[in-house]
Amino acid sequence: MTDLPTPETDRPLDLVGIGIGPFNLSLAALAHGIPGTPHPLATTFYEQRPAFHWHPGLLIDGASLQVPFLADLVTLADPASPWTFLNHLRSRDRLFPFYFAERFHIQRAEYDAYCRWVSDHLPDLHFSHQVDAVRWNNERHLFEVDFTQLGTHGEAEALGRAHTRHIVLGIGTEPHIPDPLKPLAEAEAVPVIHSADYLHHREKLLDATHITVIGSGQSGAEIYLDLLRARPTGREKLHWLARTQAFAPMEYSKLGLEHFTPDYSRYFHALPESVRDELVPHQWQLHKGIDADTIAAIHDELYRRTLHGRWPDTTLTPGVSVRTAGRIANTRIELHLEHTQQNTRSRLTTDAVVLATGYRERSLDRILTGLDPYMRRDASARPRIDNRFRLVLDPAVTGNVYVQNAERHTHGVGAPDLGLAAWRSATILNDLTGTNPYPLPERTAFTTFGLTPRTPPAPTRSPDLIPLVQGN
């Protein structure tokens, strides 16, 4: 293993991005050729995976994004950017077919292909690079970023260090497996998998006699529907369980969607910490419900299977939690269930389990151990994050550490939403450059959150129109 050359005389970078998911990819796209700056920003982005992939285990045929195609990496900050989804279609000679398809919501696989197109063409994206540590160098007033370059099979090939004025963290989320099911998921004899790996294990799952899906969100619904369609009528042998009190639709009203605007993010950030913590769990239906079209498709499929007078062999039960779980003769799984409203308990024996139990933000602590003495934390020991997405650090640190999709506790339910990606990236770049390369709207919602008076912007007067033909 050799060290990568990092001469001390090298010009320091303006920004190092850690992680290349959609959010840091958005930032990289907007930072590339940033308008209004005499010199381009010197940026580098590191990602330990060998290439860009967006939830590859969930790219189920026909599954759509829950946000419109305008919520791409750049459009809501810079519609004229070369990295828009429409320009991706144009580069593939697919613009007219898309126009006639009249789709506002694109398929997940298409969004993944679009992001990979951007990642393939942007410079300064370094895959197979694992960031190991971040430190602040008081003498040079720069961050030091230590990384390992990985080989084809994930082995360490070389070490390196970059110096940068600023950092942006976009390390994303990781699959969450409830404690009662962790021992089963770690063994290989019986398939107990997280929804993130669904497509990688789909054929093995379909071989199982009885399958149980746990989780009431969009992923759970899509997987249940996909399994249902693949099973023979009358021999479905599927269970779908959820802790929520209903298989509820996602809040998708026009005014409800205004919770995913910059206006609401600013309002939420200004609330007291205790109020924010109490509010987030009650907003689950804004982002953890099921798309109404998916619910309708499930019901249609179930109804179709009653055509000859028999009910499909499948059970859908909300309001259920898994207390414990174990194996039966190493070939089957026994789930110990509890129904909260009935206050009853039962057992369910199954041959395979899919855990559509969501994701959790990855902890920043491992990467930021070297900055821990400088970090300011809230009452729950979480990093404090200001309204411009910067970690609150000791004033001795003159550089900024920006965060993406790690600020739900400070900015609300919009933190992981793709629709706010371009706005947040533009906010970060405006702050980093100290200029305003991406002018952002002052108001984005009709709803006024809170009682703070707001002065509406003055209407812009259109110039008088000159008639094409003057009358006599």
C-alpha positions in Angstrom: 0.0 0.0 0.0 1.4 3.4 -1.0 0.6 6.9 -0.1 -0.9 9.2 -2.7 1.3 12.3 -3.2 -0.1 15.3 -1.4 2.6 17.9 -1.4 2.2 20.7 1.2 2.7 23.2 -1.6 -0.6 22.2 -3.3 -3.2 24.8 -3.4 -5.9 24.0 -0.8 -9.3 23.2 -2.0 -12.3 25.4 -1.5 -14.6 22.5 -0.7 -14.4 18.8 0.0 -17.6 16.8 -0.2 -17.9 13.6 1.7 -20.4 11.2 0.2 -21.9 11.3 -3.3 -25.6 10.7 -3.0 -28.2 12.8 -4.7 -27.7 15.8 -2.4 -23.9 16.1 -2.7 -24.3 15.3 -6.4 -26.7 18.3 -6.6 -24.1 20.5 -4.9 -21.3 19.3 -7.2 -23.5 20.0 -10.3 -24.3 23.5 -9.1 -20.7 24.2 -8.1 -19.5 23.2 -11.5 -19.3 26.3 -13.6 -20.8 28.4 -10.8 -22.0 31.7 -12.4 -20.7 35.1 -11.4 -17.3 34.0 -10.0 -14.0 35.0 -11.7 -12.4 31.7 -10.8 -14.0 28.3 -10.6 -14.4 26.7 -7.2 -11.8 24.1 -6.4 -13.9 21.1 -5.3 -13.4 17.4 -4.7 -16.0 14.9 -3.7 -15.2 11.4 -2.2 -17.4 8.4 -2.1 -16.5 4.9 -0.9 -18.7 3.0 -3.3 -17.3 2.2 -6.7 -20.0 4.1 -8.6 -23.2 6.1 -8.2 -26.3 4.1 -7.5 -29.5 5.3 -5.9 -31.3 2.6 -3.9 -30.6 -0.2 -6.5 -32.5 -2.7 -4.4 -35.7 -0.8 -4.8 -35.8 0.0 -8.5 -38.9 -2.1 -8.9 -40.4 -2.0 -12.4 -43.0 0.7 -12.5 -42.1 2.3 -9.1 -42.2 6.0 -9.4 -40.7 8.9 -7.5 -42.9 10.7 -5.1 -41.7 14.1 -6.2 -42.1 15.6 -9.7 -39.3 15.5 -12.2 -38.7 19.2 -11.5 -37.2 18.1 -8.2 -34.0 17.0 -10.0 -30.5 18.0 -8.9 -30.5 21.6 -10.1 -33.7 22.9 -11.7 -35.3 24.6 -8.7 -32.2 26.6 -8.2 -31.0 27.0 -11.8 -33.4 25.9 -14.6 -30.8 26.9 -17.2 -28.2 24.4 -15.8 -26.7 21.8 -18.2 -27.4 19.2 -15.5 -31.3 19.3 -15.6 -33.3 16.2 -16.0 -34.7 17.6 -19.3 -31.2 18.1 -20.6 -30.5 14.5 -19.7 -33.5 13.5 -21.8 -32.3 15.7 -24.7 -28.8 14.1 -24.6 -30.5 10.7 -25.0 -32.9 11.8 -27.8 -35.8 11.1 -25.4 -37.2 14.6 -25.0 -40.1 14.2 -27.5 -41.1 10.7 -26.1 -41.2 12.2 -22.6 -43.3 15.1 -23.8 -45.9 12.8 -25.3 -45.8 10.5 -22.2 -47.1 13.4 -20.1 -45.4 12.2 -16.9 -44.9 14.6 -14.0 -43.6 11.8 -11.8 -40.9 9.7 -13.4 -39.9 6.2 -12.5 -37.2 5.5 -9.9 -35.1 3.7 -12.4 -35.2 6.8 -14.7 -34.1 9.0 -11.8 -31.2 6.7 -11.0 -30.1 6.7 -14.7 -30.3 10.6 -14.7 -28.1 10.8 -11.6 -25.6 8.4 -13.0 -25.5 10.5 -16.2 -24.6 13.5 -14.2 -22.0 11.6 -12.1 -20.4 10.2 -15.3 -19.9 13.7 -16.7 -18.9 15.8 -13.7 -15.2 16.2 -12.9 -13.8 16.0 -9.4 -16.0 13.1 -8.3 -13.8 10.4 -6.8 -15.5 7.0 -6.2 -13.8 4.1 -4.3 -12.4 6.7 -1.9 -13.2 6.2 1.8 -12.8 9.2 4.1 -11.3 8.1 7.4 -10.9 11.3 9.4 -11.4 15.0 9.4 -9.3 17.4 11.5 -8.8 21.2 11.9 -5.3 22.5 11.3 -5.0 25.6 13.5 -1.7 26.7 11.9 -2.9 26.6 8.3 -6.6 27.5 9.1 -7.6 24.5 6.9 -9.4 21.2 7.4 -7.4 18.0 6.8 -9.3 15.2 5.2 -7.6 11.7 5.3 -8.9 9.1 2.9 -8.2 5.6 1.6 -8.3 4.8 -2.0 -10.0 1.4 -2.4 -9.4 -1.4 -4.9 -11.8 -3.4 -7.0 -12.8 -5.6 -4.1 -12.8 -2.9 -1.4 -9.2 -3.4 -0.3 -7.0 -0.5 0.6 -4.7 0.5 -2.2 -3.3 3.9 -1.1 -3.7 6.7 1.5 -4.1 10.4 0.9 -4.8 13.7 2.5 -6.6 16.8 1.2 -6.6 20.3 2.6 -9.7 22.4 2.2 -11.3 25.6 3.5 -14.7 24.0 3.8 -16.4 20.6 4.0 -19.9 19.4 3.1 -21.2 16.1 4.5 -23.6 14.1 2.5 -23.1 10.6 3.9 -26.9 9.8 3.7 -28.9 7.3 5.6 -28.6 3.6 6.4 -31.2 0.8 6.6 -32.8 0.4 10.0 -33.5 -3.1 11.4 -35.5 -3.3 14.6 -33.7 -4.9 17.5 -36.0 -8.0 17.7 -35.1 -8.9 14.2 -31.3 -8.1 14.1 -30.2 -11.7 15.0 -32.3 -13.2 12.2 -31.2 -10.6 9.7 -27.5 -11.4 10.4 -27.9 -15.1 9.7 -28.2 -16.6 6.2 -30.2 -19.8 6.6 -33.6 -18.1 6.3 -34.1 -14.9 4.3 -34.7 -11.9 6.5 -33.7 -8.9 4.4 -34.2 -5.2 4.5 -36.1 -3.6 1.7 -32.9 -1.9 0.5 -31.8 -5.3 -0.7 -35.1 -6.5 -2.1 -34.3 -6.9 -5.8 -31.0 -8.6 -5.0 -33.0 -11.4 -3.1 -36.3 -11.3 -5.0 -36.0 -14.7 -6.7 -35.0 -16.4 -3.4 -38.0 -14.7 -1.7 -40.4 -15.9 -4.4 -39.3 -19.5 -3.8 -40.5 -19.2 -0.2 -43.9 -20.8 0.6 -45.0 -17.9 2.9 -43.6 -14.4 2.9 -44.2 -11.6 5.5 -43.6 -7.9 4.7 -43.2 -5.6 7.7 -43.6 -1.9 7.3 -46.4 0.5 6.2 -44.5 3.0 4.1 -44.1 3.4 0.3 -41.4 0.7 0.1 -43.4 -1.8 2.0 -46.4 -1.2 -0.2 -44.4 -1.5 -3.5 -42.8 -4.7 -2.3 -46.1 -6.2 -1.2 -47.6 -5.3 -4.6 -44.7 -6.7 -6.5 -44.8 -10.0 -4.6 -48.6 -10.2 -4.9 -48.5 -9.8 -8.6 -45.9 -12.6 -8.8 -47.9 -15.1 -6.8 -50.6 -17.4 -8.3 -54.2 -16.6 -7.5 -55.5 -18.4 -4.5 -52.0 -19.4 -3.4 -50.5 -16.0 -2.5 -49.5 -16.8 1.1 -48.5 -13.2 2.0 -48.7 -11.3 5.2 -48.3 -7.5 5.4 -47.9 -6.1 8.9 -47.5 -2.5 10.1 -47.1 -0.7 13.4 -49.2 2.3 12.1 -52.9 2.2 12.8 -53.7 2.1 9.1 -52.1 1.6 5.7 -52.5 5.3 5.3 -52.0 7.5 2.2 -49.3 10.1 2.2 -50.4 13.6 2.7 -50.3 15.0 -0.8 -52.6 17.9 -0.8 -51.3 21.1 -2.3 -51.1 23.0 1.0 -49.8 19.9 2.8 -46.9 19.8 0.4 -45.9 23.3 1.5 -44.2 21.6 4.5 -41.5 20.8 2.0 -40.7 24.4 1.1 -37.9 26.7 2.2 -40.5 28.7 4.1 -41.4 25.8 6.4 -37.7 24.8 6.8 -37.0 28.3 8.1 -40.0 28.3 10.4 -39.2 24.9 11.8 -35.5 25.9 12.4 -36.7 28.9 14.5 -38.8 26.8 16.9 -37.5 25.8 20.3 -35.7 22.5 20.3 -38.3 20.8 22.5 -41.1 21.8 20.2 -39.2 20.5 17.2 -38.6 17.2 18.8 -42.3 16.8 19.7 -43.4 17.9 16.3 -41.4 15.5 14.0 -43.0 12.2 15.1 -46.5 13.5 14.5 -45.7 14.4 10.9 -45.1 10.9 9.8 -47.9 10.9 7.2 -46.1 13.8 5.4 -43.3 11.5 4.3 -43.9 7.9 5.5 -47.4 7.3 4.1 -48.2 5.4 0.8 -48.8 7.0 -2.6 -52.5 6.9 -3.3 -51.9 5.3 -6.7 -50.0 2.4 -5.1 -52.8 1.9 -2.6 -55.3 1.8 -5.5 -53.1 -0.6 -7.4 -53.0 -3.0 -4.4 -56.7 -2.9 -3.9 -57.3 -3.4 -7.7 -55.0 -6.5 -7.6 -56.8 -7.9 -4.6 -60.2 -7.2 -6.0 -59.3 -8.9 -9.3 -58.4 -12.0 -7.5 -61.9 -12.3 -6.0 -63.4 -12.7 -9.5 -64.3 -16.4 -9.1 -65.7 -15.9 -5.6 -62.6 -16.7 -3.5 -60.6 -14.3 -1.4 -56.9 -14.1 -2.0 -54.7 -16.0 0.6 -53.2 -12.8 2.0 -53.5 -10.9 5.3 -53.0 -7.2 5.7 -52.9 -6.1 9.4 -52.0 -2.6 10.7 -51.5 -1.7 14.4 -49.2 -4.6 15.0 -45.7 -4.6 16.5 -43.1 -7.4 16.5 -42.1 -8.1 20.1 -39.6 -10.9 19.5 -38.6 -13.4 16.8 -36.9 -16.7 16.5 -36.2 -19.7 14.3 -38.0 -23.0 14.1 -35.7 -25.8 13.1 -33.5 -23.3 11.3 -35.8 -23.3 8.3 -38.7 -21.1 9.4 -39.3 -17.9 11.3 -41.6 -17.3 14.2 -42.7 -13.8 14.8 -44.3 -12.9 18.2 -46.8 -10.2 17.5 -48.7 -7.7 19.7 -51.8 -5.7 18.6 -51.8 -2.4 20.4 -55.5 -1.5 20.2 -56.8 -5.0 21.1 -54.0 -5.6 23.7 -53.6 -9.1 22.3 -50.7 -11.3 21.3 -50.2 -14.0 18.7 -47.6 -15.9 16.8 -47.0 -16.0 13.0 -44.8 -18.6 11.3 -43.3 -17.6 8.0 -40.6 -18.7 5.6 -39.2 -15.2 4.7 -39.4 -11.7 5.9 -38.9 -8.4 4.1 -38.2 -5.5 6.5 -39.5 -2.3 5.0 -38.6 -0.5 8.3 -37.1 2.6 6.9 -33.7 4.3 7.2 -31.9 6.3 9.9 -29.4 9.1 9.5 -25.8 7.9 9.6 -24.0 9.2 12.7 -21.6 12.1 11.9 -19.5 11.2 14.9 -17.2 8.6 13.3 -16.0 11.0 10.6 -16.0 14.0 12.8 -14.2 12.6 15.8 -11.3 14.9 15.2 -13.6 17.9 15.3 -15.5 16.8 18.5 -13.7 19.4 20.8 -15.0 22.2 18.5 -18.6 21.0 18.0 -21.5 22.5 19.8 -24.4 20.1 20.7 -28.0 20.4 21.7 -29.7 19.0 24.9 -29.8 15.5 23.2 -26.1 15.6 22.3 -26.9 16.1 18.6 -24.9 18.5 16.5 -26.3 22.0 16.4 -26.9 23.2 12.8 -27.6 26.8 11.9 -30.1 28.1 9.3 -27.5 27.9 6.5 -26.8 24.2 7.1 -23.5 24.8 8.9 -22.4 22.9 12.0 -22.1 25.3 14.9 -18.4 25.1 15.8 -16.0 26.9 18.1 -15.1 30.4 16.6 -11.4 29.2 16.4 -12.5 27.1 13.4 -12.8 29.6 10.6 -13.9 27.1 8.0 -17.4 25.7 7.7 -18.8 22.2 7.8 -22.1 22.0 5.9 -24.5 19.1 6.3 -27.0 17.5 3.9 -29.8 15.2 5.0 -28.5 15.1 8.6 -30.6 18.0 9.9 -34.1 16.7 10.4 -33.9 17.6 14.1 -33.1 21.2 13.2 -34.8 21.7 9.8 -37.8 19.3 9.8 -39.3 16.7 7.5 -37.9 18.3 4.4 -34.3 17.4 5.2 -34.4 14.1 3.2 -36.8 15.3 0.5 -35.4 15.5 -3.0 -37.5 18.6 -3.7 -35.3 20.7 -1.5 -32.0 19.4 -2.8 -31.3 22.2 -5.3 -32.4 24.9 -2.9 -30.2 23.6 0.0 -27.2 23.2 -2.3 -27.7 26.8 -3.6 -28.0 28.1 -0.1 -24.7 26.4 0.8 -22.9 27.7 -2.3 -24.2 31.3 -1.7 -22.9 31.2 1.8 -19.6 29.6 0.9 -18.8 32.1 -1.9 -20.1 35.1 0.1 -21.9 36.2 -3.1 -25.2 35.3 -4.6 -24.6 33.2 -7.6 -28.0 31.5 -7.2 -30.6 34.1 -6.3 -33.3 32.3 -4.2 -36.9 33.3 -3.7 -37.9 35.1 -0.6 -41.3 33.3 -0.4 -42.2 29.8 -1.5 -45.5 29.0 0.2 -49.0 30.4 0.4 -49.2 29.2 4.0 -47.8 31.6 6.6 -46.3 29.4 9.3 -46.6 31.1 12.7 -47.9 34.5 13.6 -44.8 36.5 12.6 -46.0 39.3 10.4 -44.8 39.0 6.8 -44.7 41.8 4.3 -45.7 40.4 1.0 -43.4 41.3 -1.9 -44.6 44.2 -4.0 -46.2 43.0 -7.3 -44.0 43.4 -10.3 -45.7 45.6 -12.9 -45.6 44.3 -16.4 -44.6 46.8 -19.1 -47.3 48.2 -21.2 -47.9 46.1 -24.3 -47.6 47.8 -27.6 -50.1 46.7 -30.2 -48.8 45.1 -33.3 -51.0 47.2 -35.5 -51.8 50.8 -34.6 -55.3 51.8 -35.0 -56.3 55.0 -36.9 
